[in-house]
């Protein structure tokens, strides 16, 4: 089993699923709509997060720990902003 994956396909799926979740969330409304809106926000934030994670792994494999550490800090910032947005929403 290979850990390699098509990054463009993963990001495309995240963006399409975010759009669908947001659309259905607006149509449905209520608590379910709110949950779908939060899922859309999380999917949109995950798209660049996946790319940064892939870069972090590549930098760690190349033993460039300065950039790997900086990218991990950026991932933590993305996660915290998604959590803050989800709680505020």
C-alpha positions as CSV (number, residue, x, y, z in Angstrom):
1,X,0.0,0.0,0.0
2,X,1.4,3.4,-1.0
3,X,0.9,6.6,0.9
4,X,1.1,8.6,-2.2
5,X,-2.1,10.2,-3.4
6,X,-3.3,12.6,-6.0
7,X,-3.3,15.9,-4.1
8,X,-5.3,17.8,-6.7
9,X,-8.0,15.2,-6.5
10,X,-8.2,15.4,-2.7
11,X,-8.4,19.2,-2.8
12,X,-11.0,19.0,-5.5
13,X,-13.2,16.6,-3.5
14,X,-12.9,18.9,-0.5
15,X,-13.9,22.0,-2.4
16,X,-16.9,20.2,-4.1
17,X,-18.0,18.7,-0.8
18,X,-17.8,22.1,0.9
19,X,-20.0,23.6,-1.8
20,X,-22.5,20.9,-1.6
21,X,-22.6,21.0,2.2
22,X,-23.1,24.8,2.2
23,X,-25.8,24.6,-0.4
24,X,-27.7,21.8,1.4
25,X,-27.2,23.6,4.7
26,X,-28.8,26.8,3.4
27,X,-31.7,24.8,1.9
28,X,-32.3,22.7,5.0
29,X,-31.8,25.3,7.7
30,X,-32.1,24.7,11.4
31,X,-29.6,22.6,13.4
32,X,-28.9,20.3,10.5
33,X,-28.2,23.3,8.3
34,X,-25.9,24.8,10.9
35,X,-24.0,21.5,11.2
36,X,-23.6,21.4,7.4
37,X,-22.4,25.0,7.3
38,X,-19.7,24.2,9.8
39,X,-18.8,21.1,7.8
40,X,-18.4,23.3,4.7
41,X,-16.2,25.7,6.6
42,X,-14.0,22.8,7.8
43,X,-13.8,21.3,4.3
44,X,-12.7,24.7,2.9
45,X,-10.1,25.1,5.6
46,X,-8.9,21.5,5.1
47,X,-8.0,22.1,1.4
48,X,-5.0,24.3,2.0
49,X,-4.2,22.3,5.2
50,X,-3.8,19.2,3.1
51,X,-1.3,20.9,0.9
52,X,0.7,22.3,3.8
53,X,0.7,18.9,5.4
54,X,2.1,17.3,2.2
55,X,4.8,20.0,2.1
56,X,5.6,19.4,5.8
57,X,6.1,15.7,5.2
58,X,8.3,16.4,2.1
59,X,10.4,18.8,4.1
60,X,10.8,16.4,7.0
61,X,11.9,13.7,4.7
62,X,14.4,16.1,3.2
63,X,15.6,16.8,6.8
64,X,14.7,20.4,6.5
65,X,13.2,20.7,10.0
66,X,13.0,24.5,10.0
67,X,10.4,24.5,7.2
68,X,8.7,21.4,8.5
69,X,8.3,23.0,11.9
70,X,7.0,26.2,10.4
71,X,4.4,24.3,8.3
72,X,3.3,22.4,11.4
73,X,2.7,25.7,13.2
74,X,0.7,26.9,10.2
75,X,-1.4,23.7,10.3
76,X,-2.1,24.3,14.0
77,X,-3.1,27.9,13.2
78,X,-5.5,26.6,10.5
79,X,-7.1,24.1,12.9
80,X,-7.5,26.7,15.6
81,X,-9.2,29.1,13.2
82,X,-11.6,26.4,12.0
83,X,-12.5,25.6,15.6
84,X,-12.9,29.3,16.4
85,X,-15.1,29.8,13.4
86,X,-17.2,26.8,14.1
87,X,-17.8,27.9,17.7
88,X,-18.6,31.5,16.6
89,X,-20.9,30.4,13.8
